[in-house]
Amino acid sequence: MFGLTGIALYAFILVAKVLEVAVSTLRIILSSKGEKIKSSLVGLIEITLWIYVAAGVLKNMDKDPMLAIIYSIGFTLGVYFGGRLSDKLSLGNVKVSAIVRSKDGYELAVKIRSHNFAVTVFKGEGMNEERHLLIMMIKRKRLHQLIDLLKAYQNNIVIDYTEINIDYGAYGIFKK
């Protein structure tokens, strides 16, 4: 395969497969965010890598079964690095909800706004006391900053977040 043998061939297959699966993760992320052209171009790279690597492994696997093991390890590492890539890119938007003690709700909302996050506050009832529900829609890149801010303010806070696609509106988040 490409004139490579032994360790060089194993290294090539491993790196190429890791790259292919990580690129696949990127394609899926772009596609889910509505980036049709970008995801298509990334898909071209992905399938080109797959064709060459898979064909090389399948063609030579009977002579060297270790190729299948290296290919499988490359896939596994690619899934891991694809997940890391997803975290680093932090594409998209998230809706963050925080449930706090009622007496702290408005004060925390002011603090959140002072860090340039938009927040909506709702009154609610917890099991034993009144609570406030704070809702924030933010760029995913700022998620950890917001979570750190919330945790620093109150230790028994409940925080959850969900990836969202914003169709219209959302203060501070603009759909292109």
C-alpha positions as CSV (number, residue, x, y, z in Angstrom):
1,M,0.0,0.0,0.0
2,F,1.6,3.2,-1.2
3,G,4.9,1.4,-1.2
4,L,4.9,1.2,2.6
5,T,5.6,-1.9,4.6
6,G,5.9,-2.9,8.3
7,I,5.7,-0.3,10.9
8,A,5.5,2.6,8.4
9,L,2.4,0.9,6.9
10,Y,0.8,0.4,10.3
11,A,1.5,4.0,11.3
12,F,0.0,5.2,8.0
13,I,-3.2,3.2,8.4
14,L,-3.6,4.2,12.1
15,V,-3.1,7.9,11.4
16,A,-5.3,7.9,8.3
17,K,-8.1,6.1,10.0
18,V,-8.0,8.4,13.1
19,L,-8.1,11.3,10.7
20,E,-11.0,9.9,8.7
21,V,-13.2,9.2,11.7
22,A,-12.4,12.6,13.3
23,V,-13.3,14.2,9.9
24,S,-16.5,12.2,9.9
25,T,-17.4,13.7,13.3
26,L,-16.7,17.2,11.9
27,R,-19.0,16.4,8.9
28,I,-21.8,15.3,11.2
29,I,-21.5,18.4,13.4
30,L,-21.5,20.7,10.4
31,S,-24.4,18.9,8.8
32,S,-26.5,19.1,12.0
33,K,-25.8,22.9,12.2
34,G,-27.2,23.3,8.6
35,E,-23.8,23.9,7.0
36,K,-24.6,21.9,3.8
37,I,-21.7,23.0,1.6
38,K,-19.1,22.8,4.3
39,S,-20.3,19.3,5.4
40,S,-20.3,18.1,1.8
41,L,-16.7,19.3,1.2
42,V,-15.6,17.6,4.5
43,G,-17.5,14.5,3.4
44,L,-15.4,14.4,0.2
45,I,-12.3,14.3,2.3
46,E,-13.8,11.7,4.6
47,I,-14.9,9.3,1.9
48,T,-11.6,9.7,0.0
49,L,-9.6,8.7,3.1
50,W,-12.0,5.8,3.7
51,I,-11.8,4.4,0.2
52,Y,-8.0,4.3,0.2
53,V,-7.5,3.1,3.7
54,A,-10.3,0.5,3.7
55,A,-9.3,-0.8,0.2
56,G,-5.6,-1.1,1.3
57,V,-6.5,-3.0,4.4
58,L,-9.0,-5.3,2.7
59,K,-6.6,-6.1,-0.2
60,N,-3.8,-7.0,2.1
61,M,-5.5,-8.4,5.2
62,D,-5.1,-12.0,4.2
63,K,-1.3,-11.5,4.1
64,D,-1.1,-9.4,7.3
65,P,-4.1,-9.8,9.7
66,M,-2.5,-7.1,11.9
67,L,-3.8,-4.5,9.4
68,A,-7.4,-5.2,10.6
69,I,-6.3,-4.7,14.2
70,I,-4.5,-1.4,13.4
71,Y,-7.5,-0.3,11.4
72,S,-9.8,-1.0,14.4
73,I,-7.6,0.8,16.8
74,G,-7.5,3.8,14.4
75,F,-11.3,3.8,14.4
76,T,-11.5,3.8,18.2
77,L,-8.9,6.6,18.5
78,G,-10.7,8.5,15.8
79,V,-14.0,8.4,17.8
80,Y,-12.1,9.7,20.8
81,F,-10.3,12.5,19.0
82,G,-13.5,13.4,17.0
83,G,-15.2,13.9,20.4
84,R,-12.3,16.1,21.5
85,L,-12.6,18.0,18.3
86,S,-16.3,18.6,18.8
87,D,-15.6,20.0,22.3
88,K,-12.8,22.3,21.0
89,L,-14.8,23.7,18.1
90,S,-17.9,24.3,20.4
91,L,-20.1,25.1,17.4
92,G,-23.7,26.1,17.8
93,N,-25.9,27.3,20.7
94,V,-27.1,25.9,23.9
95,K,-30.0,26.6,26.3
96,V,-28.8,26.6,29.9
97,S,-31.3,26.3,32.7
98,A,-30.4,26.9,36.4
99,I,-32.7,26.3,39.3
100,V,-31.7,28.4,42.3
101,R,-33.1,29.4,45.7
102,S,-35.8,32.0,45.3
103,K,-33.9,34.6,47.5
104,D,-30.9,34.4,45.1
105,G,-32.7,34.4,41.7
106,Y,-32.8,38.0,40.8
107,E,-29.4,38.8,42.3
108,L,-27.8,36.0,40.3
109,A,-29.6,37.2,37.2
110,V,-28.0,40.6,37.6
111,K,-24.6,39.0,38.1
112,I,-25.1,36.9,34.9
113,R,-26.1,40.0,32.9
114,S,-23.0,41.8,34.2
115,H,-21.0,39.1,32.3
116,N,-22.9,39.9,29.1
117,F,-25.2,36.9,29.2
118,A,-29.0,37.4,28.6
119,V,-31.1,35.7,31.2
120,T,-34.9,35.2,31.8
121,V,-36.1,34.5,35.3
122,F,-39.2,32.5,36.2
123,K,-40.7,31.9,39.7
124,G,-41.3,28.3,40.6
125,E,-42.0,25.9,43.4
126,G,-39.5,23.3,44.6
127,M,-40.2,20.4,46.8
128,N,-39.7,22.4,50.1
129,E,-39.3,26.0,49.0
130,E,-39.8,28.6,46.3
131,R,-37.2,28.5,43.5
132,H,-36.3,30.6,40.5
133,L,-35.6,29.1,37.1
134,L,-33.1,31.0,35.1
135,I,-33.0,30.4,31.3
136,M,-30.0,31.5,29.2
137,M,-29.4,30.9,25.5
138,I,-25.8,31.3,24.6
139,K,-23.1,30.3,22.1
140,R,-21.7,26.9,23.1
141,K,-18.2,28.5,23.2
142,R,-19.2,30.3,26.3
143,L,-20.8,27.4,28.1
144,H,-18.0,26.6,30.5
145,Q,-17.7,30.3,31.4
146,L,-21.3,30.5,32.3
147,I,-21.3,27.2,34.3
148,D,-18.3,28.3,36.3
149,L,-20.1,31.6,37.1
150,L,-23.2,29.8,38.2
151,K,-21.3,27.3,40.4
152,A,-19.3,30.0,42.0
153,Y,-22.4,31.8,43.0
154,Q,-24.3,29.0,44.7
155,N,-23.3,25.4,45.6
156,N,-26.7,23.7,45.5
157,I,-27.7,25.0,42.1
158,V,-29.1,22.6,39.5
159,I,-27.7,23.3,36.0
160,D,-28.6,21.6,32.8
161,Y,-28.1,22.5,29.1
162,T,-29.3,21.4,25.8
163,E,-28.0,22.0,22.3
164,I,-30.5,24.2,20.3
165,N,-31.1,25.5,16.9
166,I,-32.4,29.1,17.0
167,D,-34.8,30.0,14.2
168,Y,-35.4,33.6,15.2
169,G,-34.4,36.0,17.9
170,A,-32.4,35.3,21.0
171,Y,-30.6,38.3,22.5
172,G,-26.9,38.2,21.8
173,I,-27.1,35.2,19.4
174,F,-27.6,36.0,15.7
175,K,-28.7,33.4,13.1
176,K,-26.8,33.8,9.9
